[in-house]
Amino acid sequence: MAALQTIINAIQTLKPISFTYQNASERIGNPYAVYILKSNNTTKVHIVQTSGYTSSGQLNKFKQFNIEHISNVKIQDENISFVPDHPDYKPESDIYNNVLAQV
């Protein structure tokens, strides 16, 4: 799964990504974690979306995306990194008990 590996690489190197979700327009954001949600055994990604299409109209919010609906993932400018300091990020949360990658 190329999307998953690209997201993991972006998390490990603190790089913003561009991606499409559910075949909608492009989104850009900072990936914080990839984890398996215990309740339904699905792989989720926590991303702070910074620009692009948003169905909620909200940017710079911590959002959960289902990896199965993410496509066209690309690491943005290799020379730019993000600082993982979003106030809603709780790395000690139980949701990350089955984490695959985390900032």
N, C-alpha and C positions, 0 to 999 in steps of 0.2 A: 504494500500500500504506500505509494509514493507520497501522498498528501501527509500521512502520519509521520513518515520519516523526515520530511521537510519541516514540519511543525516542531518535531523534537529537536532538530538541528537549530531551528530559530530560537527555541527556549534555551538551549545550552549556550548559545552565543549572544542572547539578548537582542535579536534582530526582529524588527517589525516585518510582518508578512502582508501580502495581498492575497485575496481568495474570493471565491464565489460560494454562496450558501444557497442551497435549494434552487440552483440555476438562476438566481437573481443577479443583479448587477454587482460589480466589484466592491469589495469592502477592504479596508486596511486596518490593521490593529497589531497590538502587542500580545503575543501568546504567553500566558503565565504557567499553565499546567495542562497536561494530558493525563486523564485518569479513567478508570473503569468504574462506572456507577454500579454499586452492588445491587440495587433494587431491581434492575432489569438487564444487567450485564452488558451495557452499551458503553462505548468509548466516547468520552466527552472532552471538549477543549474549553478552557477558560481563557477568554481573550478580552482585552480592553480595546474596543473598537474606537479608532481615532478619526476615521473618515470613510467616505463611501456610502453606499446604499444602506439604509436601516429601516426596517419595517416599523420600528417603535418611534423613530424620529430622535432617538437619544444617542449621543456620542459620548466618548470618554467615560463610559459605564462598563462595569464588569459583566460580561455576557457569557452564557454557556451555549456551546454549539455541539451538535451531534456530528462526529467525524464522518459518518456515512453520507452526510449531505454537503460536505466540504469538497470543493474541487478547485483546480487551477491555482494551487498554492505556490506562491513564489516569495522568496526572501527579497525584501526591498533592498535598497542601497547597502552594499556590504560595508560601507564606511560609517553607517549610522547604527547606533545601538540605543536601546531604551533603558531607562532606570526603572527597576521593578518596585515602585513605591506607591502603587495605587492603594488608597485607604481601605478599599473593600477586600483586598487580598489578605486572606488568613491562612498562611501556609501550614499551620498546625491543625486546621479543620479536619474532622473525621472524614469528610468527603474525599480527602486525598489519601485514604488508607491504602488504596490500590493505584497509586500514582505510577505512571510510566515515565514522566518527565515533569520537572518543576523548576522554576527559577529559584 
